């Protein structure tokens, strides 16, 4: 099941039900839309830890 901003409310009861019945839970947090922002290769390098890469990439998307 793909849950998006558009179908979140419609899927919520199905998600709750699936969680109640599950033996374990995994969440795919690949942030697939993140490459739509600034040039990823200009912000990160191959030596960054996952935490450093996330911190660098989320900055341009934070709105105050």
C-alpha positions in Angstrom: 0.0 0.0 0.0 1.3 3.5 -0.8 0.2 6.1 1.6 0.5 9.7 0.3 -0.6 13.1 1.4 -3.6 12.8 -0.8 -4.9 9.4 0.4 -3.7 9.5 4.0 -7.1 10.0 5.7 -8.7 7.3 3.5 -5.9 4.8 4.4 -5.6 5.5 8.1 -8.2 2.9 9.3 -6.5 0.3 7.1 -3.1 1.2 8.6 -4.4 1.0 12.2 -6.0 -2.4 11.5 -2.8 -3.7 9.9 -0.7 -2.5 12.8 -3.0 -4.2 15.3 -2.7 -7.5 13.5 1.1 -7.3 12.7 3.8 -9.3 14.3 6.4 -6.6 13.4 6.3 -3.2 11.7 8.7 -1.7 9.1 8.6 1.7 7.6 10.2 2.7 4.3 11.7 6.2 4.9 13.6 6.7 1.7 12.4 10.3 1.3 11.8 9.8 -2.4 11.0 13.4 -3.1 14.2 14.7 -1.6 16.1 14.9 -4.9 13.6 17.5 -6.2 15.4 20.1 -4.2 18.9 21.4 -4.4 21.6 19.5 -6.2 22.2 16.6 -3.9 25.8 16.0 -5.0 26.7 19.6 -4.2 25.5 19.3 -0.6 26.7 15.8 0.3 29.8 13.6 -0.2 30.5 9.9 0.0 32.0 10.2 3.4 28.9 11.6 5.1 27.2 9.4 7.7 23.5 8.8 7.1 22.8 11.3 9.9 25.0 14.0 8.3 23.5 13.4 4.8 19.9 13.7 6.2 20.8 16.9 8.1 22.3 18.5 5.0 19.4 17.5 2.8 16.6 18.5 5.1 17.8 22.0 5.7 16.5 23.5 2.3 13.1 21.9 2.9 12.5 23.3 6.4 10.0 26.2 6.3 9.7 28.6 9.2 
